[in-house]
Amino acid sequence: YPGRSRHWLNCSTNWFKSALAVMDLQRFAIKGCIIGADDPQLQEALALVHDTLERPRCLCMPGGVEMYVARHSLFVVKRMPDSGSTHHPGCPSYEPEARQSGLGELVGEAVLESEPGRVELRVDFPWTRMIGHSVPRGEAQDVAEVGVPRRRMSLRALMHFLFERAGFNRWSPAMEGKRNQGVLHKYLTEAAEDVLVKGGLLGDRLYVTEPFIEPRRSEAAQRRRVKLSILSPRDGHWPLAVVLGEFKRCDDTALGKRIWLRHMPDAPLLASNRLWERTARAFGPLLEARDADTGVAVRLVVALLTRARREQTYEVESLSMMLVSEHWIPVEGVHELPLIQALVAQRRRFVKPLRYDARSAAGFANAFLTDAGPVAVPLHVLSPFMTEADRKTKERGIAVHGSLAWVWSTERPMPALPTPRGLSTG
C-alpha cells in the first residue's frame, strides 16, 4: 500500500521467535506485509481490507491466526469467534477455551455470535415493566409443546461478560497505573457495542458511572440524564436499564433505602427495604469482604436493574454484586486476593476465568499464567473455608490439569510461581 515498503511474510523459526519476544506488541500480516499494532500506518492498512473477504493474520503462531477488522471510532483488529485459545498464551488476543470458565455453559444458548463481533445475549431479567399489571392466572391450558428451556444470563453473568469483553479479567505489567474510573467507563461502555439484548442494543440500556470531576460535574450529570431518559414510560410500559458502578454505601430513608455509587454523588438509587434485606443475605460475604483484614484494597461492583419512579428519580428492581481487586480484576472471594496481588507485584501476565452463572467456580482455575511458556499454566487455590462440595470440585479440576497445575493451599506459605519464560525461547 502507498507510503510503505513491503516486508513479505516470513514464518521461519528465527523470525517467529523474535516476534514472540515482543508479544505485548502484536504484529499482523495484511496484504502480504508485516505491520505492528503501534505502526502509524496500521489504520491505512486496515482500511484496505475492511469490508472485504481478506482478513489480517495475527503472527503470534507460525502461519498466523485469522482475525477480522471492526470499525468503531478507528479500525480495530479483533479475534474470530472461538479462536482465543489458538493464539499463543503471551498474545494479547489469547483467551482460554470457554469451557475453562462459566462462559462455556452459556455459549450457544445464552451467548450467540452469529457473525464476528455481533453478539446476542439472552438474559433472565426483563427490559420493560407494566406497573399495576400482574401475570394473569386463568384455568390450565392444554399443553401444545414441550421443550427444554434455554439458559438465560443473570445480571452477574452480564457483568462478567462485560468485564471479560473489555479485558478487565486479564493483566500484563503494561497495565500498571492505567486502570481508573475513566478507563472503566470507556471500555465497559465500548464492550456493550454491537451486543443485542431482547432485540435492542445493550449500549442503549447500559449506564456506567463516569469519573467524578468537580468542575465538570454538571456536564457529567447532564450526560447521565440523557442516557437514562430511556427510562421514561410509554403507553403504560416502563423501560428498564442497567446502571453499573462501584458500590459505596446504603442509607436508610423514611420509605426505604438509598444506594450510593462512587463517582455518582448527586443521584442515589432508591430501593425497597425488602430488596436490600434480600441483597444482604445473598451478598453478605461480598459486603463483609470490604472490611476483611486483607492488607490490600478491594472494591465492590454493582449492577442495578433500574426504572424511573418519577422524573429523574431512579428505583432499583433487582441487583447483583461482584468483588474486584484494586486493579478491577474480578475475584470470587477474599481467598483469591493474595494470588492476584502476588501476580501483579511480580509483574506476571495472566487471565482470570470468570464464573458467570456456574453453580460453583471451584472447578475452574483461579487464574491462567500466560508468560510461562507455550501453554498457559492453570493456578489453583485451596482454602480451608471452602465447603466440602467445593473442595471436591476443586480437586477434580486440579486432576484434570494434571502435572501442569500449580496448587496453593492458603493455610501454608504460597509456593513459588512457575518461572517466566522468555517468549523468544518458547
BELTANOR-V667311 format. One record per residue. RES is the residue in one letter. SS is DSSP state (@ for helix, = for strand, . for the rest). PHI is phi in degrees with one decimal (NA if undefined). NEAR is the number of other C-alpha atoms within 8 Angstrom. Layout:
<<RES:SS:PHI:NEAR> <RES:SS:PHI:NEAR>>
This chain:
<<Y:.:NA:4> <P:.:-59.1:3> <G:.:80.8:4> <R:.:-139.8:5> <S:.:-70.5:4> <R:.:-91.3:7> <H:.:-115.3:7> <W:=:-72.6:7> <L:.:-55.4:8> <N:.:-131.9:5> <C:.:-100.5:8> <S:.:-66.6:6> <T:@:-59.1:6> <N:@:-63.0:6> <W:@:-65.5:9> <F:@:-60.0:13> <K:@:-65.7:12> <S:@:-67.7:9> <A:@:-66.3:12> <L:@:-65.4:11> <A:.:-64.4:9> <V:.:-123.7:9> <M:.:-63.1:12> <D:.:-60.2:7> <L:.:-103.9:8> <Q:.:-68.8:13> <R:=:-122.3:12> <F:=:-125.0:13> <A:=:-97.0:14> <I:=:-132.7:13> <K:.:51.3:6> <G:.:82.9:9> <C:=:-107.4:11> <I:=:-102.8:12> <I:=:-140.8:10> <G:=:-82.2:10> <A:.:-64.0:9> <D:.:-99.0:6> <D:.:-70.5:7> <P:.:-61.5:5> <Q:.:-97.1:6> <L:@:-62.5:11> <Q:@:-59.5:9> <E:@:-63.6:7> <A:@:-66.6:10> <L:@:-67.6:12> <A:@:-61.3:8> <L:@:-69.1:6> <V:@:-107.9:13> <H:.:-63.8:8> <D:.:64.1:4> <T:.:-122.4:6> <L:.:-81.1:5> <E:.:-79.9:6> <R:.:-121.7:11> <P:.:-65.8:14> <R:=:-124.3:11> <C:=:-75.8:13> <L:.:-96.0:14> <C:.:-76.2:15> <M:.:-128.0:10> <P:.:-54.9:7> <G:.:85.6:6> <G:.:83.7:10> <V:=:-119.5:11> <E:=:-65.0:10> <M:=:-124.8:12> <Y:=:-137.1:11> <V:=:-109.2:13> <A:=:-110.1:10> <R:=:-122.0:7> <H:.:-114.4:6> <S:.:-74.6:4> <L:.:-129.8:6> <F:=:-75.0:11> <V:=:-131.6:9> <V:=:-90.3:9> <K:=:-127.5:10> <R:=:-77.3:10> <M:.:-71.8:10> <P:.:-54.2:8> <D:.:60.3:7> <S:.:-111.0:8> <G:@:-56.7:13> <S:@:-77.1:11> <T:@:-86.4:7> <H:.:-83.5:13> <H:.:-64.5:11> <P:.:-54.3:13> <G:.:-82.1:13> <C:.:-80.8:11> <P:.:-59.2:7> <S:.:-89.6:8> <Y:.:-70.6:12> <E:.:-143.2:9> <P:.:-61.5:8> <E:.:-57.9:10> <A:@:-57.4:10> <R:@:-68.3:8> <Q:@:-82.9:11> <S:.:-146.4:13> <G:@:-67.5:15> <L:@:-62.0:12> <G:@:-59.3:10> <E:@:-74.3:7> <L:.:-104.8:12> <V:=:-62.1:10> <G:.:92.7:7> <E:.:-120.7:10> <A:.:-99.9:14> <V:=:-123.6:11> <L:=:-123.7:10> <E:=:-117.8:11> <S:=:-74.7:7> <E:=:-148.6:6> <P:.:-53.3:8> <G:.:86.2:9> <R:=:-105.8:10> <V:=:-119.4:12> <E:=:-113.8:12> <L:=:-111.8:12> <R:.:-106.9:12> <V:=:-112.9:11> <D:.:-99.1:7> <F:.:-123.6:6> <P:.:-83.9:7> <W:.:-103.3:8> <T:=:-145.7:8> <R:=:-119.2:9> <M:.:-113.1:8> <I:.:-64.5:7> <G:.:87.1:4> <H:.:-111.5:5> <S:.:-100.8:4> <V:.:-68.5:4> <P:.:-61.7:4> <R:.:-116.6:4> <G:.:-105.0:4> <E:.:-72.3:4> <A:.:-60.4:4> <Q:.:-99.1:4> <D:.:-63.9:4> <V:.:-81.6:5> <A:.:-96.5:4> <E:.:-156.4:4> <V:.:-125.4:5> <G:.:-151.8:4> <V:.:-85.7:4> <P:.:-63.7:4> <R:.:-74.6:6> <R:.:-67.9:8> <R:.:-130.0:10> <M:=:-84.6:15> <S:.:-85.1:10> <L:@:-60.6:11> <R:@:-63.0:13> <A:@:-62.8:11> <L:@:-63.6:10> <M:@:-60.3:10> <H:@:-61.0:12> <F:@:-60.7:9> <L:@:-66.2:11> <F:@:-66.5:12> <E:@:-71.1:11> <R:@:-63.6:8> <A:.:-83.7:10> <G:.:86.2:7> <F:.:-81.3:11> <N:.:-96.0:12> <R:=:-128.5:11> <W:=:-147.3:11> <S:.:-140.3:11> <P:@:-55.5:9> <A:@:-65.5:4> <M:@:-85.2:8> <E:.:-55.0:7> <G:.:75.7:4> <K:.:-114.5:6> <R:.:-112.3:11> <N:.:-146.0:6> <Q:@:-62.5:9> <G:@:-64.0:9> <V:@:-65.5:9> <L:@:-59.7:9> <H:@:-59.3:12> <K:@:-62.4:8> <Y:@:-80.0:9> <L:@:-70.1:12> <T:@:-64.5:12> <E:@:-65.9:9> <A:@:-64.4:10> <A:.:-83.7:12> <E:.:-68.1:9> <D:.:60.5:10> <V:=:-114.7:13> <L:=:-100.6:12> <V:=:-134.7:11> <K:.:53.3:7> <G:.:84.7:5> <G:=:-121.4:7> <L:=:-74.1:12> <L:@:-58.9:12> <G:@:-58.5:12> <D:@:-75.3:8> <R:@:-115.9:11> <L:=:-122.1:12> <Y:=:-119.9:13> <V:=:-103.6:10> <T:.:-56.4:11> <E:.:-83.0:10> <P:.:-63.1:8> <F:.:-83.5:9> <I:.:-126.1:6> <E:@:-49.8:5> <P:@:-64.8:5> <R:@:-115.5:8> <R:@:-64.4:9> <S:@:-68.6:7> <E:@:-66.9:7> <A:@:-64.4:10> <A:@:-63.6:8> <Q:@:-66.2:8> <R:@:-62.8:8> <R:@:-64.1:9> <R:@:-63.1:9> <V:@:-64.1:8> <K:@:-61.6:9> <L:@:-88.2:10> <S:@:-64.6:7> <I:@:-63.6:10> <L:@:-78.5:11> <S:.:-60.5:9> <P:.:-68.5:9> <R:=:-141.5:6> <D:.:53.4:4> <G:.:79.4:7> <H:=:-104.1:10> <W:=:-111.1:14> <P:=:-63.4:12> <L:.:-118.1:14> <A:=:-146.0:14> <V:=:-103.8:11> <V:=:-103.5:12> <L:=:-125.8:12> <G:=:-169.8:11> <E:=:-87.0:10> <F:=:-65.9:12> <K:=:-109.8:8> <R:=:-166.6:7> <C:=:-128.5:8> <D:=:-110.3:7> <D:=:-83.6:7> <T:.:-131.5:7> <A:.:-65.1:4> <L:.:-111.4:5> <G:.:157.2:10> <K:=:-125.2:13> <R:=:-120.6:12> <I:=:-100.9:13> <W:=:-109.4:13> <L:=:-109.5:12> <R:.:-64.3:9> <H:.:70.7:8> <M:=:-138.7:11> <P:=:-78.5:8> <D:=:-109.5:4> <A:=:-150.2:6> <P:=:-69.4:11> <L:=:-109.1:11> <L:=:-86.1:12> <A:=:-146.2:13> <S:.:-76.0:9> <N:@:-60.4:8> <R:@:-64.3:6> <L:@:-62.0:9> <W:@:-69.8:10> <E:@:-61.2:8> <R:@:-67.6:8> <T:@:-62.6:10> <A:@:-61.9:9> <R:@:-72.4:7> <A:@:-72.5:6> <F:.:-116.1:9> <G:@:-53.1:9> <P:@:-60.4:6> <L:@:-72.7:12> <L:@:-63.8:10> <E:@:-71.1:8> <A:@:-60.7:10> <R:.:-67.3:9> <D:.:-103.1:6> <A:.:-71.6:7> <D:.:-83.6:4> <T:.:-89.7:7> <G:.:79.8:4> <V:.:-133.0:7> <A:.:-69.9:7> <V:=:-139.4:10> <R:=:-122.2:12> <L:=:-125.7:13> <V:=:-95.6:12> <V:=:-129.7:12> <A:=:-111.4:14> <L:=:-118.3:12> <L:=:-77.6:12> <T:=:-125.5:13> <R:=:-131.1:13> <A:=:-87.9:14> <R:=:-80.2:8> <R:=:-143.6:6> <E:.:-57.4:6> <Q:.:53.5:7> <T:=:-120.9:9> <Y:=:-108.0:12> <E:=:-120.4:11> <V:=:-89.0:12> <E:=:-86.8:9> <S:=:-159.3:8> <L:=:-153.5:11> <S:=:-141.3:9> <M:=:-124.7:11> <M:=:-146.5:13> <L:=:-84.5:13> <V:=:-134.1:13> <S:=:-76.2:13> <E:.:-62.2:9> <H:.:-97.9:6> <W:.:68.5:9> <I:.:-90.3:11> <P:=:-61.8:14> <V:=:-132.6:12> <E:.:-83.5:9> <G:.:-175.5:9> <V:@:-60.5:10> <H:@:-62.2:8> <E:@:-87.2:11> <L:@:-61.1:12> <P:@:-59.7:8> <L:@:-65.6:7> <I:@:-60.7:9> <Q:@:-63.8:9> <A:@:-65.2:8> <L:@:-62.8:11> <V:@:-68.1:12> <A:@:-63.6:7> <Q:.:-88.5:6> <R:.:58.1:8> <R:.:-97.3:13> <R:.:-107.6:14> <F:=:-157.8:13> <V:=:-123.8:12> <K:.:-103.9:11> <P:.:-65.0:14> <L:.:-110.6:13> <R:.:-77.1:13> <Y:.:55.3:13> <D:.:-110.6:9> <A:.:-61.2:8> <R:.:-59.8:4> <S:.:-145.6:7> <A:.:-91.0:11> <A:.:-63.1:10> <G:.:-76.2:11> <F:.:-99.8:10> <A:.:-62.2:14> <N:.:-74.7:11> <A:=:-165.3:11> <F:=:-117.3:13> <L:=:-79.9:13> <T:.:-111.5:13> <D:.:-119.8:14> <A:.:-112.7:13> <G:.:130.9:12> <P:.:-74.8:8> <V:.:-124.8:8> <A:.:-64.9:11> <V:=:-96.8:11> <P:=:-75.5:13> <L:=:-109.2:12> <H:=:-119.3:13> <V:=:-118.9:12> <L:=:-108.8:11> <S:.:-115.5:9> <P:.:-66.8:7> <F:.:-90.9:4> <M:.:-66.6:8> <T:.:-70.1:6> <E:@:-61.9:6> <A:@:-64.6:6> <D:@:-65.7:11> <R:@:-63.2:11> <K:@:-66.3:8> <T:@:-64.0:10> <K:@:-62.4:13> <E:@:-62.9:9> <R:@:-67.3:9> <G:@:-63.2:12> <I:@:-64.5:12> <A:@:-63.5:7> <V:@:-61.2:6> <H:@:-82.1:9> <G:@:59.8:7> <S:@:-69.7:4> <L:@:-71.7:7> <A:.:-71.9:11> <W:=:-100.8:10> <V:=:-129.3:9> <W:=:-130.3:10> <S:=:-92.7:11> <T:.:-68.1:11> <E:.:-76.8:6> <R:.:-119.4:6> <P:.:-57.7:6> <M:.:-67.3:7> <P:.:-69.6:5> <A:.:-61.4:4> <L:.:-74.5:5> <P:.:-53.3:6> <T:.:-66.3:5> <P:.:-60.3:8> <R:.:-112.6:9> <G:.:-55.0:10> <L:@:-61.8:13> <S:@:-69.7:9> <T:@:-105.2:6> <G:.:-80.5:8>>
